[in-house]
């Protein structure tokens, strides 16, 4: 994790500084900054030092949980907490739903290989995988918000607390969550359906499955007690990768629904030329991905006795 973090931090810092002098970029965003403010910014960013020295200053601040100060004047770390929870509120349930729906569909598709039901399941999943999240989100907003009026079209909570959706604060939160959650779940669904189908087809051809069938066990017992336990193991591995791909697509999805998460705030920070915020969000997303991959590796070793962590 440490080499990966250092590599990402070097690339992030280099790309951000390749866009130009950070003080000059912030000056464009502030427009009317006093000479005292500009002098303080130059001292804060150490613009008189070489870029590698500035990187070491920046890395030292990160190690002390200091992600810098936004152009709004507030510390980046202080503003980051609610955004992280908003993103996880969307990402984690979508992964859970994608697994709970995708694994049974993949098993069903493998059992009925090359049938019309198999083609229907795989086509349904691949259609969602092929659709850009922002396009699918816009279609849902047009249909279910504009025309039918079932769900709100943007945000995580209603603008009028005296008139919440579905009559309560919890109902208002759920009403805003449903459409982005469904879009993200549908997009992630195909990965688990395809992986589960392929693993099941391979497992069902193994010798121990043939032996189990020849011993007189029912097909349900063979499939769900013996084959599924071995075929489902790679799903744990793909969970970490799916979490990473979902975070990579967060700016598009969250901006479509104005969902106040890391992706939406990243886009807003880009428009505002808020370099400290852009770098801070990138660092936080990197840490989230590394933690997710670490948990995936540990869980994989726990559920598969053939894996040993030395």
N, C-alpha and C positions, 0 to 999 in steps of 0.2 A: 504493500500500500504506500509506503514512504517514497520509493522511486517513482511510482505512478503520480503521486501528488506533486512531487517536485517537477516532474516533466510537464504536467498540465499547468502548474503555476508559472513555469518559465515561459511556456508558449502563450499563456493568457496575458502575462505582463508584457511580453515582447510585442504581441499583436496590438494591445491597447496603446502602447507607446509608439508603435509604428504609425498609428493614426494621426500623430502629431504631439506637440508639447501639451501635456495635460493641463497646464495653466491656461494656455491659449484656447483649448477646447472649452474649458470651464468658463473662460471669459466670454466666449460667444454665447454660452447658455445664460450667463448672468447679465450680459449686455451692458449694464451700467454699474460696473464694479469700481469701487474707490481704489486709489493707489495703495492705501494701507491693506485692503483685502488682498490685492494682487501680490503684494510683498509677502504677506503671511502665507499665501498659497505657494509661492515659490520656495519659501523656507520649509513649508510642510512637505512638499513633494521633492525637495532636494534637487531642483532642476539644474543646479550648477555642478552636480556630480555626474560621473559616467553612468550609463544605464545599468551596469551590473551592480554598482554601489546602491543605486536607487532600488534595485530589486532586492538586495539584501536588507535594506531598511524596511521595505514592504513585507518581506517574508518574516522578519522579526516581529513586526506588528501583528501579522496573522497568527503566529505562534502564541501571542499574548491575547488572542481573541479580539483583535482590533482590526476591523475591515475598512477603516477609514471613515471619512465624513462625507455625506452626500452634499450636492450643491444646494440642497434645501437647508443645510446647516445642522442636520441631525445625524448622529452616528448610524452607519449602515447596519451594524449589528442590532441596534435598538429597533429598527424598522423591519428586520428580516423575520422575526419570530412568527407573526400572524400569517405572513406569506407562505412560510414553510408548512404550517399546519393546513392552510387552505389547499396547497398543492397535494399534500398527503391525503387530505380528505377526499380528493378526487382520484388520486392514483391508486391507493391501496384497495378501496372497494372495487374499483374497476378490474384490478388484477384478480381479486378473489372471485368476482362474478365470472370473469373470463375462464378461470380454471374450473369452477363449478359447472359451467355450461359446456365448455370446450372438451373436457375429459369424457363425459358421457356421450357427447356427440361423436367424438373421435372413435370411441369403442363401438358405438352403434354403426358408424360408417364402415369400420373394419370388419365387423361381423357380416355385414351385407355388402361385401366388396363387389364393385361393378354393377350393382343394382341401381334402379332409378332412385331409390332412397339415398344410396351412397353418392350419386351424382348431385342430387338436390342438396345434401348437407355440405359437400365440399364446394359447390358453386355458391351457396349462400355465404359460407365463410370467406371464400376468396374474393367475393364482391366487396365485402367489408374491408378486407385487407388492402384492396386496390384503391379504395376511395380516400382521397385526402380528408383529413379530419375537419379542416375549415370548410370545405365544400359540403360535407355531410352535415356539419353543424348548421350551416346557413340554410340547408334544405329543411332541417327540423325546425329551425326558428320560423321559417316562412309558413310551414304547414301547421305546427302545433301551437305556435304563439300568435302569429299574425292572423291566420284564418280561423283556427279553432279556438284560440284563446285559452288553452288548457294550462300552459306553463308560462312563466315569465321568460323574457328573451335575453336578459343579461343580469350580471351580478350574482352575488351569493346570498344577499338578503334584500328585502323590499325597501324601496325608498320611503314608504310611509309606514312607520311602525304601528300606527293606529288602525291600519287596514291590511293586515298580513294575509298572504295567500293561505288558503285552507284553514283560516280562523285562528291560528296560533303561531308562536315564534318557531316551534319545531316544524310545523307544517310549511311555513314560509321557507325555511331552510331546505326542506326536502323538495319543495316545488322548484327551487332554483337549481338543485343538484341533479335532478333526474335527467334532463336532456344532455348536459355534458358528460354525465356518467354513462348513459346509454351509448353515446357516440364513441367514447374511449373504450368501453367494453366490446362493442361490435368490431372496432378496428383491431383490438388485441385478440379477438376470439379465434381468428383463422390460424394463428401460430400454434395454439394449443390443439385445435382440431387436427391440423395436418401432422403435427408431431405425434399425437396420440394415435392417430390412424396408422401411421407408418410403423411405430413401435409395436402396436398390437399385431399388425400383419406379420411382422418378423418374428414376434414371440410365439404366435400361434403355429408357426412352422417348426419350432424347436422340438427336439426329441422328447423332452420331458412332458410336453403338452400332448404329443401323440401317445405317450405311455399312459398319461392320465385318462385320456379318452378311451384307450383300449382296456383300461381297468374297470370300465363301467360307470365312471363318474358322469353326472349330468353335465350338459353343455354349459349351463349357467355356473356351476361350480368350477368347471375348467377355466371359463373365461374370467370370472370375477374374483375367484379365490387364488388361482395360480398364475394365469397370464397377466392379469391387471397389475399385480404386485410388482412384477419385474418391468412391465412396460411403462409404468408411471414414474419410475425413478428419474429419467431425464427431464421430466417436467420441472423438477426442482431447479435444475441447471438453467433452464430457459426462463425461469421466473426473474432471475437477476438481469438477464439480457432484455426481457420485456419491460422491466421497470426502467432500464436505461433508455430504451427506445421511446417509451411513453414520456419520459422527462425531456428527451430531445424534441418531441413534438408538442410539448406543453406551450411554447409561445404561440403557436398557431391556434390550438384549441382554446386556450384560456383567453386569447385576444378575441376570438370569435364570439365567445359568450361573456366577455368582460369579467371573467372569473378572477378574483383578486389573489392570484397565486404568484409563484416565482416567474413563470413564463410570461404572464401579462405584465408584471412589473419590469421584467427584462426589456420588453418591447418599449414600454414607456420611458425607461431609463435611456434607451438608445435614441429615442426621439429627442430627449432633453439633453443629450450629450453628457449624461451623468456617468463619467468614467468610473469613479469609485463604486457606484452602485452596480454597474455592469460587471466589473471585476469581482465584486463581493458576491453577487448572485452566481457567477460562474464557479467560484470557489466552493460555495455552499452546495451546489448541485454536484460537483465533483466528489465532495465528501459523502453526500447521500448515496451516490452510486458505489463508492468504495465500501461503505458500510453494508449496502445491499448485497454486493458480491461476496463480502466476507461472511455474512449470515448464510448465504446460499451454499458456500463451500462447507461451512460447519454443519448445516442441516444435511447436506448430501452425504457427509461422512457418518452422520448418525443413522440415517435410514438405510444405507447400503453397507452391510458388514464387510464387503470386499474393499471398501475404501478405508485407508488408514492415514491419519494425519501425523507425520513424524516431525 
